[in-house]
Amino acid sequence: MINKHLFGLGFLAIGLATNLANAQDLNKHVNLLIGTGGHGHTYPGATVPFSMVQLSPDNGKGGWDWVSGYHISSDSIAAFSHMHLSGTGIGDWLDIAVMPMLAPMQQAKIDTRVKFSRTNESAQPGYYKVKLENGIQAELTSTERVGFHQYTFPSGTTKPTIRLDLDHTYNWDKPLETEIRVVNDSTLIGRRYSQGWANRQRVYFALRTSTPIKEHLFNGAAVKDQQGVAITNDGKQNNLKAVNAQLVFTESSNVKIKVALSMTSEEKALAALAEVGGWSFSDVKDQAQAKWETELGKIKVESSDERLKTIFYSALYHTAVAPTLYSDQDGAYKNAKGELHQMPNGGQRYTFFSMWDTFRALKPLFTITQPKRYTDILNSLLAFHDENGLLPVWDLSTFETNTMTGYHSVPVLADAVLKEWPGVDPERAYQAMRNSAFQEIREVPAYIEYGYVPQDVNGGSVTKTLEYAFDDYCIALVAKKLGKKEDYELFSKRAKSYVNHFDPKTGFMRAKFKNGKFVEPFDPFYSEHDFDKSQYIEGNAWQHSFFVPHDVRGLAKLFPKKNGLSLMLDTLFKAPSHMTGENQSPDASGFIGQYAHGNEPSHHIAYMYAYIGEAWKTQEKIRHIVDSMYHDRPDGYAGNEDAGQMSAWAVWSMMGLYPASPVGGEYVFGSPSLDKAAITMPNGKTFTIIAKNNSKKNVYIKSVKLNGKAYNKVYIKHNDMLLGGELVFEMADKPNKKFGKQKNSWPTSMEN
C-alpha cells in the first residue's frame, strides 16, 4: 500500500462547519441551467457531490436531447425521478419517479405532464424549486442516498395526491420487474429491475411520507385493506409494463416525502432513510448546500469578470457529480450479476465511469480535488476488474456497456500509481492494467499481431490503435516504476504503434488493411458515425491524427519537413469547418477550423505546440477556445458535457494549466482566463496561480515566476504543486516567442 503523502481531512470538516454559516458564497456563482440547452445533456435538479441520488425534473419526452430527462426547450414536467446521467449521450436511468397531482385518477396510465414557466423555476446546488401551472409548488433537495421532496398544494385541494411510477420510461430504459409494497400508513418499499444500455439494473427504494396516507390506488384501482398490500409486475401478470401507485392524503397544503435508494435490497433502502432525521426541509437543504460550498471552496478564484466566475464554478460543480455512489453506507452492494459484495476497509463503491471521456482531464483533476473520495473511486475500478476479469471501459450500474475505444482505466490507475496515491495497491493495479492490455476482445489480439488494428478486422481502427498505444505507454511507466524491466521494454515498443498509421505524404493517420496498404480513397473530412464502418470514432482524420499525447516530438519527427507538425496544427485550426459523408457523427461539434472542442479527441491538441517550442501558439489558441466554447447560458457547452470532462477542461484551462498527457502529473501552461486561483492541494497546502496584467487582449505569457524565482518551463509538475506556493504569470498582448523555445523547458515526450 502507498502512503507517501499525508492527506489530512481535518480542514474539510472545518470547512463544512464554516460554510454552514456562510452558505451561498460560492454556490451563488453556479448556474445549473448551463448545459441543459444545446446538446449539453445536463440536468438542473438537486444532488450532492457524487451521490447515489440525483433528484431532478423530467420533461416527459424522449430523444437524444432528453437523455438527462430535461432540456431547456421544454415547457412541461412529467415527474421528478431520482437517478440521472449528467452530460452523456445515453438514455438510461430516470428511476423511481414521483409526481404531485391535485386529485387521484382511477386509471392506470396517466399523462402526468404539467406546464410550467421559467420565471417560476429556480435551480441551485442541492436545491430545485418550480411552481407548476396547476398551482402545485415542488421543492427538492437530497442527501447521498435520500431524495427529499416538499410539495405545497394550492388552497382548496381536497385530495392532494403523490403518484409513484415505476414505468417512467424514456429512451433506452425499460422495466423488467417492479414491485410496490405497503409497510404502514406512511411507508412503502419496492424495487425496479430494468434493462437498457445497462443490461441489468436493480434499484430498491423506501418511500416515507410526513403525514399518513389516507388511500392507496394501485394501477388506478383503490385498495381498501392497505396494510401489507403489495403489487408486483414480472412482465407476465398484466398488460402494464410496470406498476404505479397513487398516494392520497387528507386535505393538506403541504406534503413531504423522503425516498431512499439502495442497489442491494429494500431493507437497506429502509435503513438509508436514516440519512434524513426529522422533517425539516430547510435543514436538509442547508446541509446539501453546505456540502457544495465545501466542494467549490477547494479552488477559490478571483476575476473582475463575474461571467467568468459563473462559467468556472458551474464547471467545477459539474466535475463533482460523477461517478456516482453505488454502495450502501456499510459498503455493501449488489453488482449487475446479482452478486453481493462488500468494499473493504470501510470503502464505498462507485459506478458511472465514462472512461473514454474522463481519463483526459477529469480524473487527473480528482488527484487534486478529491483527496478522500478518489481512493474509493480507484478501488471501484479494481473491484470491477476482480468481478469481471477486466477493468471497465464504460461502467454503468456495474455493467460493462463496452462502449467507445481504448482501455482507459489504465491511464487513470497509472496516474494514481505514479503519483503514489494512498490506499491503492500498485501491484494489484498493475496486474489489472496488464490484463486489459492482453484481453481477447476489442481487436486487441489483432493490435498485438499487426502492430495496429487493421480496418478489415473491424471499424474505428485508427482511433483504436492510437488510444491503445497511449494506454500502453502508461503501463510502461508503471512497469518502470515497479522495476519490471521486460514489461517496460515491451509496452514502450507497443506505445510506438501509432507510427504504423502515419502517412508522410498527407500528414494524417490513416487506416490500413492487414496487408499493410492504406485504405483508399482517403478524405480527411469524411466522417462515418457507424462504429463498425468508421475509421475514426466520432470524428474524422483531422481530429484523430493528433492523438499521440505521450510522444508529440516522436510524431513531429515523422513529418518530412522539420516544422511539419507545427504547420499541420496551424492548418487544423484554419481548415474549413465542415465534414463530408452521409452519416456524419453528431458528436463532432464546436468547430474552430477542424478542431472540434465539443468532443474529447480534440481536447489536448492546442497544448501540443508547447511540446515543440511554440508555447505562444498554445496560449493564443487556448484563450480563444475558452472565450468561444464556454458561455453562461443553457447552451454554454459546445457538445455533450460528458460526465465532467468538458467542465474539467475548462477548470484546468481557465486556471492556466492542463494535463495534455494525462499520466504522471505534468500540467502544461495555456493562457489563464482568471486573475487568481487558490487551489487547496490534497495535503492541505495551498498552491496559488496569479495572472498579472490579465485581460481579454493580454492572452500571452510574457514571463513566469514560481515562488518569486524566474521559471522557464512551460509546464509544472504535480509534486511541485503539492509543496504549495505561488505561480505567477506575467501576461501581455504580444507573444514572447522566446519563452518555451528551449528544449529543456518542454514537457515530457517519449522522443526527447
SVG drawing of the C-alpha trace seen along z (x, -y; Angstrom):
<svg xmlns="http://www.w3.org/2000/svg" viewBox="-62 -45 79 59">
<polyline fill="none" stroke="black" stroke-width="0.4" points="0.0,0.0 1.2,-3.5 1.2,-6.1 3.9,-8.5 1.7,-11.7 -0.3,-12.6 -3.8,-13.5 -5.2,-15.5 -9.0,-15.7 -9.5,-17.9 -9.7,-21.0 -12.7,-19.5 -14.6,-19.2 -13.7,-22.7 -14.7,-24.0 -18.1,-22.3 -18.8,-23.9 -17.6,-27.3 -19.7,-27.0 -22.9,-26.3 -22.6,-29.8 -21.5,-31.3 -23.6,-29.3 -24.0,-30.6 -20.7,-32.5 -19.6,-30.2 -22.9,-28.4 -24.3,-31.7 -21.8,-31.5 -23.2,-28.2 -25.7,-28.3 -27.3,-24.8 -29.0,-25.6 -25.7,-25.7 -25.6,-22.5 -29.4,-22.0 -29.6,-23.6 -27.9,-22.7 -26.6,-19.2 -25.1,-19.6 -27.4,-16.9 -27.1,-18.0 -29.9,-18.2 -30.8,-21.0 -32.0,-19.0 -30.9,-18.5 -27.9,-16.3 -24.9,-16.4 -21.3,-15.6 -21.0,-12.1 -24.2,-10.9 -26.5,-7.9 -29.5,-10.3 -29.9,-12.9 -33.4,-14.2 -34.4,-16.2 -37.3,-17.1 -38.1,-15.1 -40.0,-16.7 -41.7,-13.6 -40.1,-13.5 -37.7,-11.1 -35.0,-11.8 -31.2,-12.5 -31.5,-15.9 -33.6,-14.5 -31.3,-11.7 -30.8,-13.5 -34.5,-13.8 -34.6,-17.6 -34.0,-20.1 -34.4,-23.9 -36.6,-23.9 -39.4,-22.0 -42.3,-23.7 -43.7,-20.7 -42.7,-18.4 -44.0,-14.8 -42.2,-13.7 -39.3,-14.1 -37.1,-11.0 -34.1,-10.0 -31.4,-8.9 -29.9,-10.9 -26.9,-10.8 -25.0,-14.0 -23.8,-15.1 -23.9,-11.8 -25.4,-10.6 -27.0,-7.7 -30.7,-7.4 -30.7,-5.3 -31.9,-5.6 -34.6,-8.1 -35.6,-5.6 -38.2,-5.9 -40.4,-8.7 -42.7,-10.9 -45.3,-13.4 -47.7,-15.5 -51.4,-15.7 -54.3,-17.8 -56.5,-14.7 -56.3,-10.9 -57.3,-9.4 -58.8,-6.0 -56.8,-4.9 -53.6,-3.1 -52.0,-5.1 -51.9,-8.9 -50.3,-11.7 -48.8,-13.5 -47.2,-16.3 -47.9,-19.8 -46.8,-23.0 -44.5,-25.5 -42.9,-28.8 -39.1,-29.5 -39.9,-32.5 -41.3,-30.1 -38.2,-27.8 -35.1,-28.1 -32.1,-25.8 -29.2,-26.0 -26.6,-23.4 -28.5,-21.0 -31.9,-22.6 -34.5,-22.8 -37.8,-24.6 -40.6,-25.0 -44.3,-26.2 -46.4,-24.3 -49.2,-25.9 -51.7,-23.8 -50.6,-25.7 -48.5,-23.0 -45.1,-24.1 -42.4,-21.5 -39.1,-21.8 -36.4,-19.2 -33.2,-18.6 -31.1,-15.5 -28.5,-13.6 -26.2,-10.9 -29.0,-8.3 -32.2,-10.1 -34.3,-12.4 -36.3,-14.9 -39.5,-16.4 -41.7,-19.2 -45.0,-19.8 -47.2,-22.8 -50.7,-22.4 -53.0,-25.3 -55.6,-26.1 -58.8,-24.2 -57.1,-21.0 -59.2,-18.3 -57.3,-15.2 -53.6,-16.1 -52.0,-13.1 -48.5,-11.8 -48.0,-9.4 -45.2,-6.9 -44.4,-5.5 -42.1,-2.6 -42.9,-2.7 -41.4,-6.1 -39.6,-5.0 -37.9,-7.1 -35.3,-6.5 -33.4,-3.2 -34.6,-2.1 -37.5,0.3 -38.7,2.0 -38.5,5.8 -39.8,6.5 -41.3,4.0 -42.9,4.1 -44.5,1.7 -45.3,2.9 -47.1,1.1 -45.3,1.3 -47.6,-1.1 -49.7,-4.2 -46.7,-6.3 -44.1,-3.9 -43.8,-2.0 -40.9,0.1 -40.3,1.7 -37.9,2.4 -37.4,1.7 -35.4,4.0 -34.8,2.6 -32.9,3.1 -31.3,0.5 -27.8,-0.4 -27.0,1.2 -28.3,4.6 -29.4,5.3 -30.1,2.7 -31.7,3.2 -32.9,0.3 -34.6,0.7 -36.4,-2.1 -38.2,-3.1 -40.6,-6.0 -41.9,-7.7 -44.4,-10.5 -44.6,-13.3 -48.4,-12.7 -50.4,-9.4 -51.6,-8.2 -55.4,-8.2 -55.8,-5.9 -53.8,-3.9 -54.5,-3.4 -52.5,-0.7 -52.5,-1.0 -55.5,-3.2 -57.6,-0.9 -58.4,-1.8 -57.4,0.7 -59.4,0.8 -57.1,3.0 -53.8,1.2 -51.7,2.9 -49.1,5.3 -50.5,4.8 -48.1,5.5 -48.4,5.1 -45.8,6.8 -45.2,6.9 -42.9,9.5 -43.7,8.8 -46.4,11.6 -49.1,10.7 -50.8,7.9 -50.6,5.6 -48.8,2.9 -45.0,2.6 -44.6,1.8 -46.7,0.8 -47.6,-2.6 -49.3,-3.9 -51.2,-7.0 -50.9,-8.1 -53.9,-10.2 -53.7,-12.4 -56.3,-14.3 -56.8,-17.9 -53.4,-19.5 -51.4,-22.3 -48.0,-20.7 -46.8,-17.1 -43.2,-16.0 -41.7,-12.7 -38.4,-11.0 -37.3,-8.5 -34.2,-6.4 -32.3,-4.2 -30.2,-1.1 -28.8,1.1 -28.8,4.0 -32.2,4.6 -35.4,3.0 -34.2,3.4 -31.1,1.4 -33.2,-1.3 -35.3,-1.5 -32.1,-1.8 -30.9,-4.6 -33.9,-6.7 -32.0,-7.5 -29.8,-9.8 -32.6,-12.4 -33.6,-12.8 -36.8,-14.6 -38.9,-16.6 -37.1,-20.0 -36.8,-20.5 -34.7,-23.7 -32.2,-21.8 -31.6,-19.2 -31.4,-21.9 -28.8,-23.9 -26.7,-20.7 -26.8,-19.9 -25.7,-23.4 -23.0,-23.4 -21.6,-20.3 -21.4,-22.1 -19.9,-25.1 -17.1,-22.9 -16.7,-21.2 -16.5,-24.5 -14.2,-26.0 -11.4,-23.7 -10.5,-26.2 -11.1,-29.8 -10.8,-32.1 -10.8,-35.8 -11.8,-37.7 -13.1,-41.1 -15.5,-39.4 -18.4,-37.8 -19.4,-35.9 -16.1,-34.0 -16.6,-33.1 -20.0,-31.7 -18.6,-29.6 -15.8,-28.4 -17.8,-27.4 -20.6,-25.9 -17.9,-23.8 -16.3,-22.9 -19.8,-21.8 -20.2,-19.5 -16.8,-17.9 -18.3,-16.7 -21.5,-14.8 -20.0,-11.7 -19.0,-8.9 -21.9,-8.2 -22.2,-6.3 -23.4,-2.7 -23.0,-1.0 -24.9,-1.3 -23.5,-3.1 -21.7,0.0 -20.0,0.5 -22.3,3.4 -23.6,3.6 -25.2,6.0 -23.5,5.8 -25.0,6.3 -24.5,10.0 -26.6,10.1 -23.6,10.9 -23.5,9.4 -20.1,7.7 -18.6,5.6 -16.0,2.9 -13.1,3.4 -11.8,1.1 -14.9,-1.0 -14.7,-2.0 -17.6,-2.8 -18.3,-1.5 -18.9,-3.9 -20.3,-3.5 -20.9,-5.6 -17.4,-5.5 -17.3,-7.1 -13.6,-6.4 -13.1,-7.5 -14.2,-11.0 -12.9,-11.4 -9.4,-9.9 -8.2,-13.0 -8.8,-15.8 -11.4,-14.9 -9.6,-12.0 -6.3,-14.0 -8.3,-16.8 -9.5,-14.4 -5.9,-13.9 -6.2,-17.5 -9.8,-18.0 -10.8,-14.6 -8.2,-13.6 -10.5,-11.2 -13.1,-10.0 -10.6,-9.2 -9.2,-6.2 -12.7,-4.6 -13.2,-5.6 -9.9,-3.9 -10.6,-0.8 -14.1,-0.7 -12.3,-0.2 -10.2,2.6 -13.3,4.2 -14.9,4.2 -11.8,5.9 -12.0,8.6 -15.6,9.2 -15.4,9.2 -11.8,10.1 -11.1,6.7 -11.0,3.1 -14.1,1.1 -14.4,-0.6 -17.8,-2.2 -19.3,-1.0 -22.9,-1.8 -24.7,-0.3 -21.6,2.0 -22.5,3.4 -19.9,3.2 -21.5,1.4 -18.2,1.9 -18.7,-1.3 -16.0,-3.6 -12.4,-2.7 -9.2,-2.2 -8.8,-0.6 -8.8,-3.9 -9.0,-2.8 -5.3,-2.2 -4.1,-5.8 -6.3,-6.6 -4.8,-3.9 -1.3,-4.6 -1.5,-8.2 -2.5,-7.3 0.3,-4.8 2.9,-7.3 1.6,-10.0 1.8,-7.4 -1.9,-7.7 -2.7,-6.3 -4.9,-3.3 -4.2,-1.8 -2.1,1.4 0.3,0.7 0.9,4.4 -2.8,5.1 -3.4,2.1 -0.5,3.2 -1.8,6.7 -5.3,5.3 -3.8,2.9 -1.7,5.7 -4.8,7.9 -6.6,5.2 -3.6,4.9 -3.8,8.7 -7.6,9.0 -9.0,11.3 -11.7,8.8 -12.0,5.3 -9.4,6.1 -6.6,6.2 -5.3,9.5 -5.1,8.0 -3.4,4.9 -0.7,7.1 -0.3,9.2 -0.1,6.5 1.2,3.6 -2.0,1.8 -5.7,2.6 -6.4,3.4 -9.6,1.9 -10.6,5.2 -10.7,6.6 -13.1,4.0 -14.1,0.4 -12.7,-2.5 -9.3,-1.1 -7.2,-4.3 -8.7,-5.5 -8.3,-2.1 -4.6,-1.9 -3.7,-5.4 -5.5,-5.0 -4.1,-1.6 -0.7,-3.0 -1.2,-5.7 -2.6,-3.3 0.4,-1.0 2.7,-4.0 1.0,-4.4 1.6,-0.7 5.3,-1.1 5.7,-4.0 4.3,-1.9 6.3,1.1 9.4,-1.1 8.4,-2.4 7.8,1.1 11.1,2.5 9.5,4.7 12.2,4.2 10.9,6.7 7.4,5.3 8.8,1.7 10.5,2.6 7.5,4.5 5.0,1.7 7.4,-1.0 7.5,0.7 3.8,1.0 3.5,-2.7 5.1,-3.4 2.4,-1.6 0.9,-4.9 3.7,-5.1 2.1,-2.3 -0.8,-4.5 1.1,-7.7 1.1,-8.7 4.0,-11.1 2.5,-12.2 -0.6,-13.6 0.5,-14.1 -2.6,-12.2 -3.1,-9.0 -4.8,-6.6 -6.5,-3.3 -4.7,-0.2 -5.7,3.2 -4.0,6.4 -1.7,6.3 -0.2,3.0 -1.8,0.9 -3.7,-2.3 -7.4,-2.3 -8.5,-4.2 -10.0,-6.6 -9.0,-9.0 -10.8,-12.1 -9.7,-13.7 -13.1,-15.5 -15.0,-12.2 -17.0,-11.2 -18.9,-7.9 -20.8,-7.6 -21.4,-3.8 -18.5,-2.5 -18.3,0.8 -17.8,-1.1 -15.8,-4.1 -12.1,-4.6 -12.2,-7.3 -14.6,-7.2 -16.9,-10.2 -15.0,-12.4 -12.6,-12.3 -8.9,-12.2 -8.4,-15.9 -9.5,-15.4 -7.9,-12.0 -4.5,-12.2 -3.0,-14.2 -3.8,-11.7 -0.2,-11.0 -0.1,-12.9 2.7,-10.7 5.1,-11.3 4.4,-14.6 8.0,-15.0 8.1,-11.5 5.1,-12.4 6.8,-15.6 9.8,-13.5 7.6,-11.5 6.8,-14.6 9.2,-15.0 9.6,-18.7 11.2,-19.8 8.3,-22.1 5.7,-19.7 3.7,-19.1 3.5,-22.8 2.2,-23.5 -0.3,-20.7 -1.6,-22.1 -1.8,-25.6 -3.8,-24.1 -6.1,-22.3 -7.3,-25.5 -7.8,-27.2 -9.3,-24.4 -13.0,-24.7 -15.3,-23.7 -17.3,-21.0 -17.4,-17.3 -18.3,-15.0 -20.3,-11.8 -23.9,-10.7 -23.8,-9.5 -21.6,-12.2 -21.1,-11.9 -23.2,-14.4 -20.7,-14.3 -18.1,-16.3 -19.1,-19.9 -17.7,-23.2 -15.5,-23.7 -12.6,-26.1 -11.4,-25.1 -11.3,-21.3 -10.6,-21.4 -13.8,-20.2 -13.9,-21.1 -17.4,-19.6 -15.8,-16.1 -12.9,-14.8 -10.3,-13.7 -9.5,-17.4 -9.1,-18.4 -5.3,-18.1 -4.4,-19.4 -3.9,-23.1 -1.4,-22.2 0.8,-20.3 2.5,-23.4 4.2,-23.7 6.0,-20.4 7.7,-21.7 8.9,-25.1 5.8,-27.2 4.1,-27.7 2.8,-31.1 0.6,-29.4 -0.9,-27.2 -1.6,-30.4 -3.3,-32.1 -5.5,-29.0 -6.5,-28.2 -7.7,-31.7 -9.7,-31.6 -11.3,-28.2 -12.2,-29.3 -13.8,-32.5 -15.7,-30.9 -16.7,-27.5 -17.9,-28.3 -20.8,-30.5 -23.0,-31.4 -26.3,-30.3 -28.1,-26.9 -26.2,-26.1 -22.9,-27.0 -21.1,-23.8 -20.0,-23.0 -21.2,-19.4 -22.2,-16.8 -20.8,-17.8 -19.6,-14.2 -19.7,-13.3 -17.4,-16.1 -14.8,-16.1 -16.0,-19.2 -16.1,-21.0 -12.8,-19.7 -11.1,-21.1 -12.5,-24.5 -11.4,-24.2 -7.9,-23.4 -7.6,-25.8 -9.1,-28.8 -6.5,-28.5 -3.8,-28.2 -2.9,-24.5 -3.8,-21.2 -2.8,-17.6 -2.2,-17.3 -0.7,-13.8 -2.9,-12.7 -0.5,-10.5 2.3,-11.2 1.5,-14.7 2.8,-17.2 0.4,-20.2 1.1,-22.3 0.7,-26.0 -2.0,-27.6 -3.4,-31.1 -5.1,-31.7 -8.5,-33.4 -8.8,-34.0 -6.8,-36.6 -6.2,-34.3 -6.9,-30.7 -6.0,-29.4 -6.0,-25.6 -6.3,-23.5 -4.0,-20.6 -4.7,-17.1 -2.3,-17.5 -4.0,-20.7 -1.4,-23.1 -2.4,-25.9 -1.0,-26.4 -1.9,-29.8 -1.9,-30.8 -1.8,-34.5 -2.2,-36.1 -0.8,-39.7 -2.0,-42.2 -4.6,-39.8 -7.2,-41.0 -9.1,-39.9 -6.2,-41.3 -3.3,-40.1 -3.5,-36.4 0.2,-35.7 2.6,-34.7 5.4,-37.2 7.2,-35.5 6.7,-33.1 7.8,-33.1 7.5,-30.2 7.8,-31.3 9.4,-34.5 12.1,-33.0 12.1,-33.0 10.6,-29.8 11.4,-28.9 9.5,-25.6 6.1,-25.6 4.6,-23.1 4.6,-22.4 4.7,-19.0 2.0,-17.7 4.7,-17.1 5.8,-20.8 2.2,-21.9 1.9,-19.6 4.6,-21.7 2.3,-24.7 3.5,-28.1 2.7,-30.7 2.9,-30.5 2.8,-34.0 2.1,-34.6 3.0,-38.0 0.6,-38.5 1.0,-40.6 -0.8,-41.4 2.1,-40.3 3.7,-36.8 7.0,-36.1 8.3,-33.6 11.5,-33.0 9.5,-31.7 9.3,-27.9 11.7,-27.9 14.4,-26.0 14.2,-22.2 14.8,-22.0 11.6,-23.8 9.4,-21.4 7.0,-18.8 8.0,-15.1 7.8,-13.2 9.0,-9.6 11.1,-11.1 13.4,-13.5"/>
</svg>
